[in-house]
Protein backbone atom coordinates (compact mmCIF):
# COMPACT_ATOMS: atom_id res chain seq x y z
CA UNK A 1 0.00 0.00 0.00
CA UNK A 2 2.84 2.35 0.89
CA UNK A 3 4.75 1.61 -2.33
CA UNK A 4 1.61 2.21 -4.38
CA UNK A 5 1.11 5.58 -2.70
CA UNK A 6 4.71 6.58 -3.42
CA UNK A 7 4.39 5.57 -7.08
CA UNK A 8 1.14 7.53 -7.40
CA UNK A 9 2.74 10.61 -5.82
CA UNK A 10 5.72 10.43 -8.18
CA UNK A 11 3.40 9.91 -11.13
CA UNK A 12 1.32 12.94 -10.17
CA UNK A 13 4.48 14.99 -9.67
CA UNK A 14 5.68 14.00 -13.15
CA UNK A 15 2.34 14.85 -14.72
CA UNK A 16 2.23 18.20 -12.90
CA UNK A 17 5.78 19.05 -13.94
CA UNK A 18 5.21 17.99 -17.54
CA UNK A 19 2.09 20.14 -17.81
CA UNK A 20 3.63 23.11 -16.01
CA UNK A 21 6.96 23.06 -17.85
CA UNK A 22 5.75 21.86 -21.22
CA UNK A 23 7.53 18.50 -21.38
CA UNK A 24 7.09 16.62 -24.60
CA UNK A 25 6.01 13.32 -23.10
CA UNK A 26 5.05 11.97 -26.51
CA UNK A 27 8.72 11.95 -27.44
CA UNK A 28 9.19 9.04 -25.01
CA UNK A 29 7.25 6.93 -27.49
CA UNK A 30 9.87 7.67 -30.17
CA UNK A 31 12.84 6.25 -28.29
CA UNK A 32 13.06 3.25 -30.61
CA UNK A 33 13.39 5.62 -33.59
CA UNK A 34 16.32 7.32 -31.86
CA UNK A 35 18.01 3.98 -31.22
CA UNK A 36 17.58 3.03 -34.88
CA UNK A 37 19.10 6.37 -35.94
CA UNK A 38 22.07 5.80 -33.62
CA UNK A 39 22.61 2.32 -35.02
CA UNK A 40 22.62 3.66 -38.58
CA UNK A 41 24.87 6.66 -37.96
CA UNK A 42 27.34 5.56 -35.29
CA UNK A 43 28.34 2.08 -36.38
CA UNK A 44 31.90 2.30 -37.75
CA UNK A 45 32.30 1.71 -41.47
CA UNK A 46 35.17 1.80 -43.98
CA UNK A 47 35.14 5.61 -44.19
CA UNK A 48 35.55 5.99 -40.43
CA UNK A 49 38.62 3.76 -40.13
CA UNK A 50 40.89 6.68 -41.01
CA UNK A 51 39.82 8.49 -37.87
CA UNK A 52 40.66 5.72 -35.38
CA UNK A 53 44.16 7.01 -34.60
CA UNK A 54 42.90 10.55 -33.96
CA UNK A 55 40.00 9.26 -31.88
CA UNK A 56 42.27 7.03 -29.79
CA UNK A 57 44.75 9.90 -29.22
CA UNK A 58 41.96 12.21 -28.06
CA UNK A 59 40.53 9.45 -25.86
CA UNK A 60 43.92 8.97 -24.21
CA UNK A 61 44.32 12.73 -23.79
CA UNK A 62 40.85 12.97 -22.19
CA UNK A 63 41.71 10.12 -19.84
CA UNK A 64 44.98 11.76 -18.78
CA UNK A 65 43.29 15.12 -18.18
CA UNK A 66 40.63 13.40 -16.06
CA UNK A 67 43.25 11.56 -13.99
CA UNK A 68 45.33 14.72 -13.52
CA UNK A 69 42.36 16.84 -12.47
CA UNK A 70 41.15 14.16 -10.07
CA UNK A 71 44.62 13.87 -8.54
CA UNK A 72 44.94 17.64 -8.10
CA UNK A 73 41.48 17.82 -6.55
CA UNK A 74 42.30 14.97 -4.17
CA UNK A 75 45.53 16.68 -3.08
CA UNK A 76 43.78 20.01 -2.41
CA UNK A 77 40.94 18.22 -0.59
CA UNK A 78 43.39 16.30 1.57
CA UNK A 79 45.25 19.49 2.44
CA UNK A 80 42.04 21.27 3.38
CA UNK A 81 40.82 18.29 5.40
CA UNK A 82 44.06 18.17 7.39
CA UNK A 83 43.96 21.93 7.89
CA UNK A 84 40.37 21.71 9.14
CA UNK A 85 41.12 18.73 11.36
CA UNK A 86 43.98 20.53 13.12
CA UNK A 87 41.83 23.54 13.82
CA UNK A 88 38.99 21.38 15.13
CA UNK A 89 41.36 19.39 17.31
CA UNK A 90 43.04 22.46 18.79
CA UNK A 91 39.65 24.09 19.40
CA UNK A 92 38.46 20.96 21.20
CA UNK A 93 41.63 20.80 23.33
CA UNK A 94 41.47 24.48 24.34
CA UNK A 95 37.74 24.22 25.13
CA UNK A 96 38.19 21.09 27.25
Secondary structure, 3 states (H helix, E strand, C coil): CHHHHHHHHHHHHHHHHHHHHCCCHHHHHHHHHHHHHHHHHHCCCHHHHHHHHHHHHHHHHHHHHHHHHHHHHHHHHHHHHHHHHHHHHHHHHHHC
